[in-house]
Structure formats: C-alpha cells, structure tokens
Amino acid sequence: MIQSDQKLVAEKWFQEYFTKGNVDILDEVTDPAFVYHTRNGASDKQKMKEFMGWFRSVFHDDEWQLDDMIEEGEKLVVRYTGWMTYKGGWFNIPSTDQRVKETGNMIFYFENGKVKELWCENSDAAILFELGALVQNTHKVY
C-alpha cells in the first residue's frame, strides 16, 4: 500500500505544478537540496521553476492522470498520462491548437517526507511526431 503522504506529494506535483503552473509548490514538497536528474545531468529546483515558465508558454489546458504508483521504501514510481493543447513556441513548430498526449514515468526519492531527488522519462518524441515535426512513415511503430 502506498504511503498516503507520498501519494499526496505526487498528486500535488501534477495538480499544482503541472496543471496550474504553481512553482511555489516545489518549495513545499521538495528538500532544499533537491536534485532533478535529466538526460543532460543534474538540475535543481530553480531550473524546474524556469522549465515551468517555458512549459506554460507552450502548452495549456493540461489534464493529467496518474495511471500507476509503485512504492518501495523511500521511492515512489508514478506512471502518468497527460493531454495538453500546444500553442506554439517549441522548435518553431506552428500551432493549430493541437491536442497532444504525453506519457511517462517519474521516480520520486523521499527523505524526511520531502522529495530529495527526481528522475523522469517521458514521450517528447511522440509529442513531436503528433505535432508533425518528425516525418511520418519513415519508421515502423510497434
């Protein structure tokens, strides 16, 4: 069974941070030494706040669904699905208010009730495909 406080943090992450763009929630739910692990190395809370500024300028009308949660000790894995409307500003891709779908997994590592570290893998390439930025029918989809 998932610890209710860790589940609540994950729900706040999606409801407040993503859906509302409330960057202040990060101060509430993350450790002062929070680290976000990206493909390009480690990042911090300030970069997460800057990312949200960009995200809110590119996407709106988000809807997030937490599909699965798996907990082991201080780690909580969340598999999620999100739908959002693209309004332009990403790789010069024009917008016609396309509705796109993102899927992904986040691993939250908790220490003393706060998120100390976070890993995320998502479907950015699939979103680019939906927006027409990747040439269709050039590869097989399984």
TAFENTA-V314390 format. One record per residue. SS is DSSP state (H for helix, E for strand, - for the rest). OMEGA is omega in radians with two decimals (999 if undefined). BURIAL is I if it has 9 or more other C-alpha atoms within 8 Angstrom, else O. Layout:
BEGIN
ss=SS omega=OMEGA burial=BURIAL
ss=SS omega=OMEGA burial=BURIAL
END
This chain:
BEGIN
ss=- omega=-3.12 burial=O
ss=- omega=3.06 burial=O
ss=- omega=-3.04 burial=O
ss=H omega=-3.12 burial=O
ss=H omega=3.11 burial=O
ss=H omega=3.08 burial=I
ss=H omega=3.14 burial=I
ss=H omega=3.10 burial=O
ss=H omega=3.12 burial=I
ss=H omega=3.11 burial=I
ss=H omega=3.09 burial=I
ss=H omega=-3.13 burial=I
ss=H omega=-3.10 burial=I
ss=H omega=-3.09 burial=I
ss=H omega=-3.07 burial=I
ss=H omega=-3.06 burial=I
ss=H omega=-3.09 burial=I
ss=H omega=-3.02 burial=I
ss=H omega=-3.08 burial=I
ss=- omega=-3.08 burial=O
ss=- omega=-3.11 burial=I
ss=- omega=-3.11 burial=O
ss=- omega=3.12 burial=I
ss=H omega=3.13 burial=O
ss=H omega=3.11 burial=I
ss=H omega=3.11 burial=I
ss=H omega=-3.13 burial=I
ss=H omega=-2.96 burial=O
ss=H omega=-3.12 burial=I
ss=E omega=3.06 burial=I
ss=E omega=3.10 burial=I
ss=E omega=-3.14 burial=O
ss=E omega=-3.11 burial=O
ss=E omega=3.09 burial=I
ss=E omega=3.05 burial=I
ss=E omega=-3.12 burial=I
ss=E omega=3.14 burial=I
ss=E omega=3.07 burial=I
ss=- omega=-3.06 burial=O
ss=- omega=-3.13 burial=O
ss=E omega=-3.08 burial=O
ss=E omega=3.11 burial=O
ss=E omega=-3.10 burial=I
ss=- omega=-3.10 burial=I
ss=H omega=-3.14 burial=I
ss=H omega=3.11 burial=O
ss=H omega=3.09 burial=O
ss=H omega=3.10 burial=I
ss=H omega=3.10 burial=I
ss=H omega=3.10 burial=O
ss=H omega=-3.10 burial=O
ss=H omega=3.06 burial=I
ss=H omega=3.10 burial=I
ss=H omega=-3.09 burial=O
ss=H omega=-3.13 burial=O
ss=H omega=3.12 burial=I
ss=H omega=-3.06 burial=I
ss=H omega=-3.09 burial=I
ss=E omega=3.05 burial=I
ss=E omega=-3.11 burial=I
ss=E omega=-3.13 burial=O
ss=E omega=2.96 burial=I
ss=E omega=-3.09 burial=O
ss=E omega=3.12 burial=I
ss=E omega=3.07 burial=O
ss=E omega=-3.01 burial=I
ss=E omega=-3.12 burial=O
ss=E omega=3.00 burial=O
ss=E omega=3.11 burial=I
ss=E omega=-3.08 burial=O
ss=E omega=2.99 burial=I
ss=E omega=-3.11 burial=O
ss=- omega=-3.10 burial=O
ss=- omega=3.12 burial=O
ss=E omega=3.07 burial=I
ss=E omega=3.11 burial=I
ss=E omega=3.13 burial=I
ss=E omega=2.98 burial=I
ss=E omega=-3.02 burial=I
ss=E omega=3.01 burial=I
ss=E omega=3.10 burial=I
ss=E omega=3.06 burial=I
ss=E omega=-3.12 burial=I
ss=E omega=3.11 burial=I
ss=E omega=-3.14 burial=I
ss=E omega=3.14 burial=I
ss=- omega=3.07 burial=I
ss=- omega=3.07 burial=I
ss=- omega=-3.14 burial=I
ss=- omega=-3.14 burial=O
ss=- omega=-3.13 burial=O
ss=- omega=3.09 burial=O
ss=- omega=3.14 burial=I
ss=- omega=-3.14 burial=O
ss=- omega=2.92 burial=O
ss=- omega=-3.09 burial=O
ss=- omega=3.13 burial=O
ss=- omega=3.03 burial=I
ss=E omega=-3.11 burial=O
ss=E omega=-3.10 burial=I
ss=E omega=3.04 burial=I
ss=E omega=3.00 burial=I
ss=E omega=3.13 burial=I
ss=E omega=3.10 burial=I
ss=E omega=3.05 burial=I
ss=E omega=3.03 burial=I
ss=E omega=3.10 burial=I
ss=E omega=3.03 burial=I
ss=E omega=-3.07 burial=I
ss=E omega=2.99 burial=I
ss=E omega=-3.11 burial=I
ss=- omega=3.07 burial=O
ss=- omega=-3.13 burial=O
ss=E omega=3.08 burial=I
ss=E omega=3.14 burial=I
ss=E omega=3.14 burial=I
ss=E omega=3.13 burial=I
ss=E omega=3.02 burial=I
ss=E omega=3.12 burial=I
ss=E omega=3.01 burial=I
ss=E omega=-3.11 burial=O
ss=E omega=-2.98 burial=O
ss=- omega=3.13 burial=I
ss=H omega=-3.13 burial=O
ss=H omega=3.12 burial=O
ss=H omega=3.10 burial=O
ss=H omega=3.10 burial=I
ss=H omega=3.09 burial=I
ss=H omega=3.13 burial=I
ss=H omega=-3.12 burial=O
ss=- omega=3.11 burial=I
ss=- omega=-3.13 burial=I
ss=- omega=3.08 burial=O
ss=- omega=-3.08 burial=O
ss=- omega=-3.13 burial=O
ss=- omega=3.09 burial=O
ss=- omega=3.08 burial=O
ss=- omega=3.11 burial=O
ss=- omega=3.11 burial=O
ss=- omega=3.07 burial=O
ss=- omega=-3.10 burial=O
ss=- omega=999 burial=O
END
